[in-house]
Amino acid sequence: MTTESPSEFNHLENFSTPELLAAMNQVDQTVPRAVAKALPQLEALVEATVARLRAGGRLFYIGAGTSGRLGILDASECPPTFGVPHSLVVGLIAGGDTAIRKAVENAEDDAQQAWRDLSAHNITNKDIVVGIAASGRTPYVIGGLEQARQHGLATGCIVCNANSAVAAAAEFPVEVVTGPEFVTGSTRLKAGTAQKLALNMLTTATFIRLGRVQGNKMIDMQLSNAKLVDRGERMLMEELRIEQPKAAELLELHGSVRAALAAYNGH
């Protein structure tokens, strides 16, 4: 596995702070190029996800450690960004919610647990399951994908090594090969960054395709704080060419940017 290969840097304890930061920045610049090579695979996964969600299905992420936490992060950001239900994109991590903050020993080694976790959400063959595993060999993820496919679900994955067991278990694999880490084997670094980029692209492209963005604006975002209310007002001001007091009035009356736009335009 290239993610476990020795770092191209050594004797890191002798580096000064500027040297450490410059070296890390240097290797991090390879990540977007690795993601770019995986765009055709990512396109196939987006199309599969759009089709399942359009048909009434849901998107589930399964992962362990950093990978699991990144899935939960992406899932948790979809409702406020796109105004979708919390149940539409669900992140599951080996070891349960405790593992979000603290490592749970051996949780990722149970190949049966992911399907049990998925089953607790009444999963059906309308849904799609995406495994996230930098190594590509996590039993929790492999087992979950294999059982999901056996039950007729669509499956995808995001991995950072080529020719992995996780990719073999997925119908729509995405392989972002990031190579050796700055600190050997620390896949929260380049691999984690690559996974975050791929997850951003997966859900953002999916919800744009599903009509949750208009122009370039998050018209379905939740107005959950003053910053977002201000952003919503500015959207209305720009789109409708109105002043801030009128935008504030429309937003308060209708509760969302989409509804305010529709009401103003007579739809």
C-alpha positions in Angstrom: 0.0 0.0 0.0 1.5 3.3 -1.1 -0.2 5.1 1.9 2.1 3.0 4.1 5.3 3.6 2.1 8.1 5.5 3.8 7.9 9.3 3.7 10.2 11.0 1.2 11.4 13.1 4.2 13.3 11.8 7.1 14.7 13.0 10.4 11.7 15.2 10.8 12.6 15.9 14.4 15.5 17.9 13.2 13.4 20.2 11.0 12.7 23.8 12.1 9.1 24.9 12.1 9.4 26.8 8.8 11.0 23.7 7.2 8.2 21.5 8.5 5.5 23.7 7.2 7.1 24.2 3.8 7.7 20.5 3.3 4.1 19.6 4.3 2.8 22.3 1.9 5.0 20.9 -0.8 3.6 17.4 -0.5 0.0 18.6 0.0 0.1 20.2 -3.5 0.0 16.7 -5.0 -3.4 15.9 -3.6 -5.6 17.9 -6.1 -3.7 16.2 -9.0 -4.5 12.8 -7.5 -8.2 13.7 -7.2 -8.2 15.0 -10.8 -7.1 11.5 -12.1 -10.1 10.0 -10.3 -12.7 12.3 -11.8 -14.1 9.8 -14.3 -14.7 7.3 -11.4 -16.2 10.1 -9.3 -18.5 11.0 -12.1 -19.9 7.5 -12.2 -20.4 7.6 -8.4 -22.2 10.9 -8.6 -24.5 9.7 -11.3 -25.4 6.6 -9.3 -26.0 8.7 -6.2 -28.2 11.1 -8.1 -30.3 8.3 -9.5 -30.8 6.6 -6.1 -31.7 9.9 -4.3 -34.0 10.9 -7.1 -35.8 7.6 -6.8 -36.4 8.1 -3.0 -33.2 6.5 -1.7 -30.6 7.7 0.7 -26.8 8.0 0.8 -25.0 6.1 3.6 -21.3 6.5 4.4 -19.4 3.8 6.3 -15.9 4.1 7.6 -13.5 3.8 10.5 -11.2 6.3 12.2 -10.4 9.4 10.2 -12.3 8.1 7.2 -15.5 7.5 9.3 -15.2 11.0 10.8 -14.9 12.6 7.4 -18.1 10.8 6.3 -20.0 12.0 9.3 -18.7 15.5 8.7 -19.9 15.5 5.1 -23.3 14.1 6.0 -23.8 16.6 8.8 -23.1 19.5 6.5 -25.7 18.5 3.9 -28.9 19.6 5.8 -27.7 23.2 6.6 -26.2 23.7 3.2 -28.9 22.2 1.0 -31.9 22.1 3.2 -32.3 18.3 3.0 -33.5 16.1 5.9 -30.9 14.7 8.3 -32.0 11.2 7.3 -31.0 11.7 3.6 -27.2 11.5 4.0 -26.1 9.4 7.0 -22.5 8.8 8.2 -21.7 5.7 10.2 -18.4 5.0 11.9 -17.0 1.8 13.3 -17.4 1.9 17.1 -20.5 4.1 17.0 -20.7 7.8 18.0 -18.1 7.3 20.7 -15.5 6.8 18.0 -16.1 10.3 16.6 -14.0 11.7 19.4 -12.1 8.7 20.8 -10.6 5.6 19.1 -12.5 2.4 19.8 -10.2 -0.6 19.8 -10.7 -3.3 17.2 -14.0 -1.7 16.0 -12.8 -1.6 12.4 -11.9 -5.3 12.4 -15.5 -6.5 12.7 -16.7 -7.3 9.1 -20.3 -7.9 10.2 -20.9 -4.7 12.2 -21.4 -2.3 9.3 -24.3 -4.2 8.0 -25.8 -4.3 11.5 -25.3 -0.5 11.7 -26.9 0.0 8.3 -29.8 -2.3 9.2 -30.6 -0.1 12.2 -31.6 2.5 9.7 -34.1 0.2 7.8 -31.9 0.3 4.8 -33.4 -0.8 1.5 -32.3 -1.5 -2.1 -33.2 2.0 -3.0 -30.3 3.3 -1.0 -26.6 3.7 -1.9 -23.7 2.8 0.5 -20.3 4.5 0.0 -17.3 3.0 2.0 -14.5 5.4 2.9 -11.1 3.8 3.7 -7.7 5.3 3.0 -6.0 1.9 3.2 -8.7 0.1 1.2 -8.5 -2.9 3.5 -10.7 -2.0 6.5 -12.9 -5.1 7.3 -15.8 -2.9 8.6 -16.0 -1.3 5.2 -15.4 -4.4 3.1 -18.0 -6.4 5.0 -20.6 -3.6 4.8 -20.1 -3.2 1.0 -20.2 -6.9 0.3 -23.4 -7.4 2.3 -25.0 -4.3 0.8 -24.3 -5.6 -2.7 -25.8 -9.0 -1.7 -29.0 -7.2 -0.7 -29.2 -5.4 -4.0 -28.0 -1.9 -2.9 -25.8 0.3 -5.0 -22.3 0.6 -3.6 -19.3 3.0 -4.0 -16.1 3.8 -2.2 -13.4 6.3 -1.8 -9.9 4.8 -1.2 -6.3 6.0 -1.5 -4.6 2.9 -2.7 -4.9 1.1 -6.0 -6.3 -2.4 -6.4 -7.7 -2.6 -2.9 -10.2 -5.0 -1.4 -12.6 -2.2 -0.6 -12.6 -1.1 -4.3 -13.2 -4.7 -5.4 -16.3 -4.8 -3.1 -17.8 -1.6 -4.6 -19.7 -1.2 -7.8 -18.6 2.4 -8.2 -15.0 2.6 -6.8 -13.1 5.9 -6.6 -9.4 5.4 -6.2 -7.5 8.6 -5.3 -3.9 7.4 -5.0 -2.1 9.9 -2.8 1.2 8.1 -2.2 3.4 8.2 0.9 2.4 10.5 3.8 4.7 13.2 5.2 4.7 11.2 8.5 4.8 7.6 7.3 1.4 6.0 7.5 -0.5 9.0 8.9 -3.4 8.9 6.5 -5.2 11.8 8.2 -2.8 14.0 6.1 -2.8 13.7 2.3 -5.2 10.8 2.2 -7.7 12.5 4.5 -7.5 15.7 2.5 -8.1 13.8 -0.7 -11.1 12.1 0.9 -12.5 15.4 2.0 -12.2 16.8 -1.5 -13.9 13.8 -3.0 -16.7 13.9 -0.5 -17.2 17.6 -1.1 -17.5 16.9 -4.8 -19.8 13.9 -4.4 -22.5 15.6 -2.3 -22.2 19.1 -3.9 -22.5 17.8 -7.4 -25.3 15.5 -6.4 -27.4 18.2 -4.8 -26.8 20.6 -7.6 -28.0 18.0 -10.0 -31.1 17.5 -7.7 -31.9 21.2 -7.9 -30.7 22.3 -4.5 -28.6 25.2 -5.9 -29.9 28.0 -8.2 -27.4 29.9 -10.2 -24.5 29.5 -7.8 -26.5 30.1 -4.6 -27.6 27.8 -1.7 -31.3 28.8 -1.9 -32.3 26.0 0.4 -29.8 26.6 3.2 -31.1 26.6 6.7 -31.3 30.1 8.2 -29.9 29.0 11.5 -27.8 32.0 12.6 -27.3 35.7 11.9 -24.5 35.1 9.3 -26.8 32.8 7.3 -29.7 35.2 7.5 -27.5 38.0 6.3 -26.3 35.7 3.4 -29.9 35.0 2.5 -30.8 38.6 2.5 -27.9 39.4 0.2 -29.0 36.6 -2.1 -32.4 38.2 -2.4 -31.0 41.6 -2.9 -28.8 40.4 -5.7 -31.4 38.2 -7.4 -34.3 40.5 -7.1 -32.5 43.9 -7.2 -34.2 45.1 -4.0 -32.9 46.8 -0.9 -32.0 45.1 2.4 -35.2 46.0 4.4 -37.4 44.5 1.7 -35.1 41.4 1.5 -35.3 41.0 5.3 -39.1 41.3 5.2 -39.4 38.6 2.5 -37.0 36.3 4.2 -38.8 36.6 7.6 -42.2 36.1 5.9 -41.4 33.1 3.8 -38.6 31.4 5.8 -36.3 30.4 3.0 -34.5 32.0 0.1 -36.3 29.6 -2.3 -39.7 30.4 -1.0 -39.0 34.2 -0.9 -37.9 34.1 -4.6 -40.9 32.1 -5.6 -43.3 34.4 -3.8 -41.8 37.6 -5.2 -41.8 36.2 -8.7 -45.5 35.1 -8.4 -44.9 31.3 -8.5 
